[in-house]
């Protein structure tokens, strides 16, 4: 029966919890060679085991990981400035892709020069991105050492075989976070150009590394949790009487309604397998009921806050024929 449970999870995984990035993307190297590059180096093996962990984490309201691109460096000058910033001018130790510790301001500058004169090199000042700045973080109270270890594993799995990187953990905020700087031009001559699906994959990989280090973490898309937001149109934003920001209410989308229906079908299939499947079905039902509650609340809020159409003002002037 365990095989049946795994098959059910594998079937429903991509529909509910993630979007699979394209297996290959056409890239042009610095030499002009056209290749099809796998966009998922060292990616999370989206196995039934991983999906079980994801379902349990969402059901327990495990903290969501945060992976964002905070900026980019257009040349060695900006790279050098960023490395000095995240290392606090060399006071904090940077760890590189070859597990070397870089300490001191002069050593940090030497690292920037190494990227400049390394394979394919980097211009001192350029017009396009030469390095990518990534931030990995977790909510306050999360074990900082575990976050750092998970970030190290994530960087090694995702970028270790392709391109140089350096990272450092910061402890000056309530929430633990790690700065990761990655060279855009890889050893194979291709450039790093992450898309939305790639960022979601990075979140999943970071969450899996955290769970491997004993930290509960989740990396589900917003739609899977029913927490999408409605954007405000420019016309409504600038309309007289509508204050800036008003109307940014969460809204139930038709796609989320289909998501709820999919959760119901998944729970029904899991409940018909074995004891483990029945427990997973309860977790899925818990997530779906939470989404349904949120949707009902948002619909009420939306109807309550919908502005009424104002009737045109009546004119107090008399018609021309009645004027004296």
Helices and strands as residue ranges (DSSP letters): H 2-16, E 24-28, E 34-38, H 48-59, E 66-73, H 76-86, E 94-96, E 101-102, H 105-117, E 131-137, H 144-159, E 165-170, E 177-183, H 196-212, H 222-225, H 234-238, H 254-271, H 275-305, G 320-322
